[in-house]
Amino acid sequence: FASGSSAMLAEGVHSVADTVNQGFLLVGLRTSKRDPDEEHPFGHGQDQFFWSFLVAVLIFFAGGGFAIYQGIASILGEPTDHGSFLINYLVLGAAFVFEGSALAISIREFRRAARAEGRPFWEHFKTTPNTTMKVPLYEDAAALTGLVIAAVGLLLLQATGNEIFDGLASICIGFLLLFVAWELGTD
């Protein structure tokens, strides 16, 4: 928010969406382990799917819409002061390291689950109904992609002084979030 960059703001919203997403998934995992009761005679096992769907529809669609709106506003609005590009790059670099580590852990755990099922990674990815395993893969890969998009947008803005690159980066991040929402919502 402080950078004046719509791409950085879009990535900030993306990070908030990822954080809220993890909270919802944790709620879903915990409630899905509850014992059957009168209202749920077959148990609460489907809760994890409900919370994953809620994440997809509400968080990622809302984040995607916000990022697209910010990008359009940036392109059509007055030029803004972007402050220090170095700080933006440092933030993006640190986020890339953290998100890259998270993706490596997600891939390792997913491979472990695929081996336990006796399937190759991609076959397991396409066929497993376990959305709590897929969601971290989607969001971590999307986070890394979004960080690269934001960095390229800032680099082009810095090189040319043209605000359109920052706005386009934000719009691309928005469409990336919408894509993730669609994939998670239709899985």
Secondary structure by P-SEA (a helix, b strand, c coil): cccccaaaaaaaaaaaaaaaaaaaaaaaaaaaaccccccccccccaaaaaaaaaaaccaaaaaaaaaaaaaaaaaaccccccccaaaaaaaaaaaaaaaaaaaaaaaaaaaaaaaaacccaaaaaaccccaaaaaaaaaaaaaaaaaaaaaaaaaaaaacccaaaaaaaaaaaaaaaaaaaaaaaac
